[in-house]
């Protein structure tokens, strides 16, 4: 079945190449030699790059979770979005124009030209999202007012990162190191990470744990397991292999400098206050996401002055936290803002809002707060379109 799928993909891509060549030949037949050479040259370069990723991805024989393999597949997906899909639009409009002019002959120049403009727009948007957008790290600064009579927690600075998907930094370790420097420059009291260090398997860490370990919170660094960290999406793996993968991932997270919370809590003393940091493990895949035991994580936190709950899936806030516990602050990730959308001062929207009512930013109900981080890395597609990767700085202010 896998070989048949690969063969079908190759045939479809070859046919699209032929039809694209015919479209260019017919549309630019009467153009100057300079224009024809320019258009044909650009098309040829894009073809070479597309087929390089296509053949390299199909011929790869190593471990699936090798970051090189995942990078190849992501880049192939990016080229399909940036080149193959808009080529299909151009060809569809061109041959639609030929059908409309079947009696007169030729093609509708304005339809084909419209297709070329659409192609250029999609290509530029995807390219900018791949080369600029996905490494355009943004620090979102948030202030939360809390009840703290003796002011012990006033000014406490929490830095939150999430969804690193480390294979997305393959060949871009300098960008990951730059993100870590941004974290350190914020001088966090607490560094918190809400999971999804990987997309498929532990090999994605490569040497990234060394880079990650350079960031730390003054009072500690804490992390949880996201559903990808469980090996959920690792193809053709048995339960035993998933168990081994999970153990390797937890070792890598700990070597990255984090205290790993697994349905438990850790208490941090700050002045006269005690801050409980709780974390649960998330597993499964949408829509069957499964959450660890919050009740178990809350054991021993009754004496805490303030509670911070790390849960990967933001939908857990409504199901387990809001109005059901005394947890003041919940932190999540998972959504990525679907890596595309609109974030401005006046408008914030992403397709992820249709699946996650809390998809990015600060939400509150009474004295309970929920912040959702849109992630640092990328998954499946190697770009972010108007949805920059995020590092969150949360400052507590006593009232």
Secondary structure, DSSP 8 states (H G I E B T S, - for coil): -HHHHHHHHHHHHHHHHHHHHHHHHHHTTTS-HHHHHHHHHHHHHHHHHHHHHHHHHHH--S-TT-HHHHHHHHHHHHHIIIIIHHHHHHHHHHHHHHHHTTTT-S--HHHHHHHHHHHHHHHHHHHHHHHTGGG--EEEEEEEEE--TT-TTTT-EEEEE----GGGGTT-HHHHHHHHHHHHHTT-SEEEE-S---SS-GGGGTTHHHHHTT---TT-EEE---GGGGTTT-TT--HHHHHHHHHHHHHHHHHTT-EE-SSEEEEEEETTEEEEEEE--EEEETTEEEE--HHHHTTT-TT-SEEEEE-SSTHHIIIIITTTS---EEEE---GGGGBEEE-SS-EEEGGGGT-SS-SEEEEETTEEEEE---SS--SSS--BS---EEEEEEEEE-
